[in-house]
Amino acid sequence: MDTDKSSGKGPEPGGRTQVDPGDLRRLLEAGADSCLVLSEGRMQIREGAPGDGLAVVTRADLIAQLGESPAENDLVTQAALLDSEVRSLGA
């Protein structure tokens, strides 16, 4: 089931799409089997399988790394790490 709760950002100049702390906050607020997916040039929250997109992080993995109520600075740091991983894949 695709529940696109995207951040509404399109691709940035040069095709770079960023993971931001707001994306991670929305993922933590989403259903238990949700994941953050890069699809069609933007970050989206999807329930279940990522479909045609690139799975960036699942809600379960994010909670395992940061807990259910992480501090803002932890979200900022994690978003930067995930953004770097996405860019290293050439997405």
QUIQUIPE-V703838 format. One record per backbone hydrogen bond with DSSP energy under -1.0 kcal/mol. CO is the residue of the C=O (numbers start at 1). NH is the residue of the N-H. Records with the same first field share a line. If there is no record, write none. Layout:
CO: NH  NH
This chain:
12: 15
16: 12
20: 24
21: 25
22: 26
23: 27
24: 28
25: 29
31: 34
33: 48
34: 59
35: 46
36: 56  57
37: 44
38: 54
39: 42
42: 39
43: 7
44: 37
46: 35
50: 53
54: 38
57: 36
58: 62
59: 63
60: 64
61: 65
62: 66
63: 67
71: 75
72: 76
73: 77
74: 78
75: 79
76: 80
77: 81
78: 82
79: 83
80: 84
81: 85
82: 86
83: 87
84: 88
85: 89
86: 91
87: 90
